[in-house]
């Protein structure tokens, strides 16, 4: 974040990198440029949500939906709270 602020990165680009940085980089993820490594790292906070998709849940679609919901909670609450 600090690097983005110091680089005067536009807010819309910052948000894209935070929420979908891993989608901006083609696989395989090796021999990455510094910029592409930063895009992948930007999504790191999303991993703070519990991920029940690897537990062999009976309803995998429901489990995947819950992961998305849990991931969006901190994003939504920060935006709503003005942070």
C-alpha positions as CSV (number, residue, x, y, z in Angstrom):
1,X,0.0,0.0,0.0
2,X,2.7,2.4,0.9
3,X,4.5,1.7,-2.3
4,X,1.3,2.4,-4.2
5,X,0.8,5.7,-2.5
6,X,4.3,6.7,-3.0
7,X,4.0,5.8,-6.7
8,X,0.8,7.9,-6.9
9,X,-1.1,4.8,-8.2
10,X,-4.7,5.6,-9.3
11,X,-7.2,4.3,-6.7
12,X,-9.1,2.2,-9.3
13,X,-5.9,0.3,-10.2
14,X,-5.0,-0.1,-6.6
15,X,-8.4,-1.7,-5.9
16,X,-8.1,-4.1,-8.9
17,X,-4.6,-5.2,-7.8
18,X,-5.9,-5.8,-4.2
19,X,-8.9,-7.8,-5.2
20,X,-7.7,-9.6,-8.4
21,X,-4.0,-9.3,-8.6
22,X,-3.6,-13.0,-9.0
23,X,-5.9,-12.8,-12.0
24,X,-3.6,-10.3,-13.7
25,X,-0.6,-12.7,-13.8
26,X,-0.6,-15.7,-16.2
27,X,0.6,-19.0,-14.9
28,X,3.0,-20.5,-14.4
29,X,4.0,-18.1,-11.7
30,X,7.8,-18.3,-12.1
31,X,10.4,-15.8,-13.3
32,X,8.0,-12.9,-12.3
33,X,8.8,-9.3,-12.9
34,X,8.8,-7.1,-9.8
35,X,5.5,-5.6,-10.9
36,X,3.8,-9.0,-11.3
37,X,5.1,-10.2,-8.0
38,X,3.6,-7.1,-6.4
39,X,0.3,-7.9,-8.1
40,X,0.3,-11.4,-6.6
41,X,1.3,-10.1,-3.1
42,X,-1.4,-7.5,-3.2
43,X,-4.1,-10.2,-2.8
44,X,-2.4,-11.6,0.3
45,X,-5.0,-10.1,2.7
46,X,-7.7,-12.1,1.0
47,X,-6.2,-15.2,2.4
48,X,-7.2,-14.1,5.9
49,X,-10.7,-15.5,5.3
50,X,-11.3,-19.1,6.2
51,X,-11.3,-21.5,3.2
52,X,-13.6,-24.4,3.7
53,X,-13.3,-25.6,0.1
54,X,-10.6,-28.1,0.9
55,X,-12.5,-29.9,3.6
56,X,-14.4,-32.2,1.3
57,X,-17.7,-30.4,2.1
58,X,-20.8,-32.1,0.8
59,X,-21.8,-29.0,-1.1
60,X,-18.7,-27.6,-2.6
61,X,-20.5,-24.8,-4.4
62,X,-22.0,-23.6,-1.1
63,X,-18.5,-23.8,0.5
64,X,-17.0,-21.8,-2.3
65,X,-19.7,-19.2,-2.0
66,X,-19.1,-18.9,1.7
67,X,-15.3,-18.3,1.1
68,X,-16.2,-15.5,-1.3
69,X,-18.7,-14.0,1.3
70,X,-16.1,-14.3,4.1
71,X,-13.4,-12.7,1.9
72,X,-15.6,-9.7,1.0
73,X,-16.6,-8.9,4.6
74,X,-13.4,-7.1,5.5
75,X,-13.3,-5.3,2.1
76,X,-16.9,-4.2,2.4
77,X,-16.6,-3.1,6.1
78,X,-13.4,-1.1,5.4
79,X,-15.1,0.7,2.6
80,X,-18.2,1.3,4.6
81,X,-16.3,2.5,7.6
82,X,-14.3,5.0,5.5
83,X,-10.9,3.3,6.0
